[in-house]
Amino acid sequence: MSTQERYINPFTDFGFKKLFGSDVNKDLLISFLNEVLPPKAQIKSLTYLKSENLGRSAIDRKVVYDLYCENEEGERFIVELQKAKQKFFKDRTIFYSTFPIQEQSQRGDWNFQLKAVYTVSILDFVWNEEDDESPVKETAMLVSLDTKKIFYDKLTYVYIQIPLFDKTEDELETLEDKWFYVMKNLQSFPNRPVALQERIFDKVFETAEITQFNKTERSRYEDSLKVYRDIKNSLDYAEERGETRGIDIGKRQNQIKNAKKALEEGLSIELVAKITELTLEEIQQIKNDLENK
């Protein structure tokens, strides 16, 4: 890790969870979500839910969310961090959103009324570089092609392409602007920018300062940063050789994350390999890494 870095990289797994993934910092997540979600989805309080979902039966595919929350109205929020391009990425976000829908089913008589589900994907890449008009934030719902009106407003997808955010500090206008500016540049700030004086950012910069970490946190962050850089270096190398389409970085990243979760739950190496489609040698290495931490 460079000695010049004062603050964490929020696109590392550790950095993202440090900022947004704990009860002590849920006010940061609420502030961020209230800026990027539609006005009707404003949140007063959040409860973190179990991030692992096994589906309706034992044979259903397992998913592991980065963050999974519920607000005071029982509405569900999936918040995902995506470091690199992944084949069928949109399909994955749609698939993920089906689990909070299935969770709401009730035994016996039920009128099928559902609570809203929101999926927020924070991307460290541009998914369509050929589209010059691609927005930083894109919000999608089910829309009627005939009436051009929203057909169903309880299923919302928000995609945020952080690399497309190009405003300078002097150009920041809204709190949403400032959050995007932080997400893109936090790790490169030598000091807190003058434009970020809102109280919520007091906590952001206090939480993100690496010198405040204990030995264990610093080690975990450095490990997470190494994984992030390895992914980026692999992608950059592939792009140089024109092999980007042949690499599914996102899939492998998800396989490793699922393998760690399964091993922590006590599943056998053989079963974890079958579930994740990784080799026995890879699972053993992941297990060794977990035991050595």
Residue, then its C-alpha position, 0 to 999 in steps of 0.5 A: m500500500s502506498t504511504q501516500e494514501r491517507y484514506i481507504n479505497p471504497f471499492t475494496d470489499f473491506g473499504f465498502k463494508k467499513l463505510f456502509g456495512s455496520d450498524v454504527n455507520k448505517d447513517l452513511l448508507i442511509s444518506f447515500l441511498n436517500e440521494v440516489l433513490p427516487p423521492k418516494a423511497q426516502i429512508k428513515s431507518l434501516t436494518y441489516l439483513k442476512s446477506e446470504n440467500l439460499g432460495r426456496s429450496a436446497i437446489d436453488r442457486k445461492v446468492v450473497y449480497d454485499l449489503y441487504c437491508e430493510n427499512e421501517e416500511g418492510e421494503r428491501f434494499i440490495v446494495e452491490l459493489q461491482k469492480a469489473k465488467q461481468k457478462f450478463f451483469k444486468d441479468r444478475t441484478i434482476f436475478y438477485s432481486t427475485f429473492p426479496i420478492q420470494e421471501q415475501s410469500q406467505r402460507g395459506d390465504w395471501n393476496f400477493q401484495l408485495k413490498a418494494v424492492y430496490t437494487v442499487s449497483i455501484l460500478d467501478f467501470v462503464w458498461n457501455e463505453e460506446d454510448d457517449e450519452s450514458p448517464v452516471k446514474e440510471t434508474a430503471m423500472l417496468v414501463s408500459l411500451d404502449t402508454k409510456k407510463i410506469f407499469y409497476d413501481k415496486l421494483t427499481y434498479v439503480y446503476i451508478q457508473i462512478p468512472l463517468f462522474d467527472k465534476t471537479e470540486d468547484e462544480l459540486e452542487t448536490l449532496e448526490d454529487k458530493w457522494f459520487y465525488v467521494m466514491k471516485n476520489l476518496q483514496s486519492f484525497p491528501n486531505r478533506p476537500v473544502a467542498l465536503q463540509e456537511r456533517i455526514f462527511d465528518k463521519v466519512f473521513e473519520t471512518a476512512e482514515i487508515t491511520q485510525f485502524n488497528k493492526t487487524e483492520r489494517s491487515r484486512y484492508e491491505d489484503s482487500l486492496k491487493v485483491y482489488r488491484d489484482i483484479k484491475n491489473s488482470l483486466d488492464y492486461a486483458e484489454e491490452r491483449g484484446e482478451t477482455r471478452g474472454i475474462d469473466i472477472g465478476k463471475r470468479q470474484n463472486q465464486i470466491k466470495n461464495a466459497k468463503k461464506a460456505l467454508e465459514e459455515g462449516l461446509s466440506i471442501e468437496l461440497v463447496a467446490k461443487i457449489t461454486e464450481l471452483t477446483l478442490e485445490e482452489i477451495q483448499q487455498i481459500k480455506n488456508d487463507l481464512e485460517n491464517k488470518 
